[in-house]
Amino acid sequence: MSLDDPLVPADPLEAAPAAERVNYETGILLDAADFRDEQTYHRGRLAAALRALHGFGTLAGLRVRAPAEGDGELEIRVEPGLALDRAGRLMELPAPWCLRLTRWFDGQETAALRSILHSAPLDPCVVVDVFISARACATGLTPSFATGPFEGRDATAPARLAETPRLTVVPRAEADPIPAPQNFWPGAEATAEERLQAVLAAWTPLGVPEPLAEHVPGEDPTAALLARVAIPVTVGEEPGARPQLDLTLRTQVDNSLRPFVALPGRWQGAGLATSALIEP
């Protein structure tokens, strides 16, 4: 997990931009805003189509792996993959991402750990969710004119904005059962009327949507849940005792709760390697 890059401007797709194309004519002077508007138009139309056609969630990969047996660092691993966020933006993780839960656990305050104690799926355990969200990073700084309240002539600006997703560990302090994603779209057995009703009610305005049940207040409401992680602990009987990691039990990773996009009739062209959705 990392903070937003201060050199990256806010994503215009989050401001519900109008579907306006730049009109090119001979003699018209163009500036940076015109080129940004050109990108925003095409990105916005693609995002609108992807969101309306597919919704949001995992498209391929992004399985979260449980720590290996005997791993004292409790390293969970997110495999490469591709997902859609709730604004229709593609989020591609090109390489594995890892989190050492032991180090994360040691960095938490006692009160915070006690607030996320649960009796299921392990008794006791602390529960966190892994989310993926869209993010941009500045790369390749290049000389530019200063903008805003600056007079420097040696200003720089990013030459590229890399679309690198953010992976976030979100503690779950709610009472059991912890909210999970729900899909209200009609299934394959739905009648034609039910499917039509769903289509007629499916439009939502552009911009940042309202949080769903699985979104914790203050976190990104466009993010998609990847997995729920239950970390076994022991808790002393004295009031306010700090939970301690129980390394005699395996940390559980549940990939089955996530929203995902599975298109009937998709051509895969190769065999699929399957494994348990809940590890171990």
Order of alpha helices (4+ residues) and beta strands (2+ residues): alpha-beta-beta-beta-beta-beta-beta-alpha-alpha-beta-beta-beta-beta-beta-alpha-beta-beta-beta-beta
